Amino acid sequence: MNLKEFTSPQRIRPVKLGRDLTVAALLFAGVGLAWSQPDSTGALPDTAETTDITASVALAAPGEVVPAITRPFKPGEYLRFSVQYGVIKAGSAYLEVHDGKQIDGQPSVTLVARAESNSFFSAFYKVRTRIESVWNPDGRYSVRYQERRREGKNKYESDIVFDHDRLEARYRDGQAFPIPPQVQDALSSFYYTRFQALPLGGSIVFDYHASRKTKPLEVKVLGRERIETPAGKFDCIAIEPILLAGGIFKNKGQLVIWLTDDDRRMPVLMKSKVAVGSISVVLQEARPGA
């Protein structure tokens, strides 16, 4: 399929592909934020065409538990991904871990996720997304969250401070909302998952705060698969994050993330269903932290 055919009205327009690139940017938020709005019933609209993105995963029977990891990542970790539909590349995405300053006598790291459309798609629908989470690696909870998104002509900003003494999340407009201890933000949720014991065929659940609400986030542990990427071949564990309190994802493998089955739990592949097939975020380059 050539690019002209791929972007024809009968297939999918570049502006639509640009919007879907936003999905990739938000995949790095660990649960992928609400890139598609629920209808009046609270469910996402059905797509005209779907694909089973978990078909190749060797589903696991409950019982085996992959042990927790003490330190799956360190400051300096750098992961570069391509964002694509099949062989059609729409842009690039990055995950980075930076050493942070002490906050109230506590250590911190800054988790960064960013994504950008390439020059071709930027001409139709420019995407630039940067998400930062200041995170306490000892207590494993979120301290601050910042998001900056440009999608075409639209811009979006979000800033949240997590006050763990008062157990509240404060927004830039002064509004505050209650949070439980050890709450995660949209990006730290993913990094928090990398530490956890993963019960094959089961799931883990923890608290997640975004868009002025705290909800339980369930991460299903689907099974194992060997994944080949430009960065290498990896034995992986496939996981699927789902918000239990409704809305964002259907319970049908809407978002699947493949983590390496080793002491890094490094993401090497992410897939999400879109209107035509699925969008893939594929690891191109990986540098471990110091």
KARA-V281315 format. One line per field, one symbol per residue. burial: 1 if it has 24 or more other ideal C-beta (glycine too) atoms within 12 Angstrom, else 0. Layout:
# KARA-V281315
burial->???
This chain:
# KARA-V281315
burial->00000110000101111111111111111111111100000001000000101100100100000100100111101111111111011111111111000010000111111111110011011111111111111011111111101111000101011111000011100000101001111111111111110111011111111110111111111111101010100101111111100011110011111111100111111111111111111111010000
